[in-house]
Amino acid sequence: MKRIIIIIVISTCITFSFAQTNVGVESALNKIDSLVQLANMWLEQIEIDNSLKHRYKLYQTENIYTLLQLDTKTGKIEQVQWSLDSNNEGSVTINEVDLSLGFGLGSGSFELYPTKNMYQFILLDKTNGRKWHVQWGMKATQRWIRRIY
């Protein structure tokens, strides 16, 4: 999509440059500048739309009532409890720290991988290989995350 927009802008620029005389060069350049700005706005909107899609992901645990919700952009994890009884539903935060180092490189930067222990996962930052050991649990003292060096 980006390539198509850029090709349209370039071909329009070439058309204007050949069609105009020296007298209309400034007018043509103004039109080209406007088209480039418009194309940049479109590209920015496309990037924003793409970064919002697939930002959050749910991971099953071996406990049928517990899932982990990962913000794939920041690495934040919530433990989600569901039930047929609404009094037993809710979520708690395992980590509320933005692990992206403020870069926010886009959705899909973080991924959770289960281990053989049903309560523990490995969180991987796919942009630079950093790893964390994550444990979920029913009590606050059982939920934690720590960096693996």
C-alpha positions in Angstrom: 0.0 0.0 0.0 2.8 2.4 0.9 4.6 1.6 -2.4 1.4 2.4 -4.4 1.0 5.8 -2.7 4.6 6.7 -3.2 4.5 5.7 -6.9 1.4 7.8 -7.4 3.0 10.8 -5.8 6.2 10.4 -7.8 4.4 9.9 -11.1 2.3 13.0 -10.3 5.4 14.9 -9.6 7.0 13.9 -12.9 3.8 14.8 -14.8 3.7 18.2 -13.2 7.4 18.8 -13.9 7.1 18.1 -17.6 3.8 19.9 -18.0 4.8 23.2 -16.5 7.0 25.9 -17.9 9.4 27.9 -15.9 6.7 30.4 -15.0 4.6 27.7 -13.4 7.4 25.8 -11.6 6.7 27.3 -8.2 3.0 26.5 -8.6 3.8 22.9 -9.5 6.2 22.6 -6.6 3.5 23.8 -4.2 1.1 21.2 -5.6 3.8 18.5 -5.3 4.4 19.5 -1.7 0.7 19.3 -1.0 0.5 15.8 -2.5 3.6 14.6 -0.5 2.0 15.9 2.7 -1.2 14.1 1.9 0.6 10.9 1.1 2.5 11.2 4.4 -0.7 11.6 6.3 -2.2 8.5 4.7 0.9 6.5 5.4 0.9 7.6 9.1 -2.7 6.6 9.4 -2.0 3.2 7.9 0.8 2.6 10.3 -1.4 3.6 13.3 -4.1 1.3 12.1 -1.7 -1.6 11.7 -0.1 -1.0 15.1 -3.5 -1.2 16.8 -4.5 -4.5 15.2 -3.3 -7.6 17.1 -2.0 -5.5 20.0 -3.5 -7.7 22.7 -3.2 -11.5 22.7 -4.8 -14.1 25.1 -2.8 -17.2 26.1 -4.3 -20.2 27.6 -3.0 -21.8 30.7 -3.5 -25.3 31.8 -6.1 -24.0 34.3 -9.3 -23.8 32.2 -10.5 -20.7 34.0 -7.3 -18.7 33.7 -5.8 -16.9 30.7 -3.0 -14.4 30.4 -3.5 -11.2 28.4 -0.4 -9.8 26.8 0.0 -6.3 25.5 2.4 -7.3 22.6 3.5 -3.6 22.3 4.6 -3.0 25.9 5.0 -6.4 27.4 2.4 -5.8 30.1 0.6 -8.9 31.3 -2.7 -9.4 33.1 -4.1 -12.6 34.5 -7.7 -13.1 33.4 -10.1 -15.3 35.4 -13.4 -16.2 33.8 -16.3 -18.1 35.3 -20.0 -18.9 34.8 -20.5 -17.1 38.1 -19.8 -13.4 37.4 -18.7 -12.9 41.1 -15.6 -15.0 40.3 -14.5 -13.2 37.2 -11.9 -10.5 36.9 -8.3 -9.7 36.1 -5.2 -8.8 38.0 -2.0 -7.2 36.7 1.2 -9.3 36.8 3.4 -6.5 35.6 2.5 -2.9 34.9 5.9 -1.8 33.6 6.3 -0.8 30.0 9.1 -3.2 28.9 9.5 -1.6 25.5 11.9 0.9 26.9 9.6 3.6 25.7 10.3 2.8 22.0 6.9 1.3 21.4 8.1 -0.4 18.1 4.6 -1.7 17.4 2.4 -4.6 18.1 3.9 -8.0 18.0 7.2 -7.1 19.8 6.5 -9.3 22.8 5.4 -13.0 22.9 4.7 -15.4 25.7 5.9 -19.0 25.6 4.7 -21.7 28.1 7.0 -23.9 30.1 6.5 -27.4 31.4 5.3 -25.8 34.7 1.7 -24.7 34.2 2.2 -21.5 36.2 5.3 -20.2 34.5 5.9 -18.7 31.1 8.8 -17.0 29.3 8.2 -13.5 27.9 10.4 -12.7 24.9 11.1 -9.3 23.4 11.4 -10.3 19.7 13.1 -7.0 18.8 16.2 -7.5 20.9 16.0 -10.9 22.5 15.5 -9.8 26.1 13.7 -12.4 28.2 11.6 -12.5 31.5 10.5 -15.4 33.7 6.8 -14.9 34.4 4.6 -16.7 37.0 0.9 -16.4 37.4 -1.0 -17.5 40.5 -4.1 -17.1 42.5 -2.4 -15.1 45.3 -0.6 -11.8 44.9 2.6 -13.4 46.3 2.5 -16.0 43.6 2.4 -13.6 40.7 5.7 -12.1 39.5 8.0 -11.3 36.7 11.8 -11.1 36.7 14.4 -10.5 34.0 16.5 -13.4 32.7 20.1 -12.2 32.0 
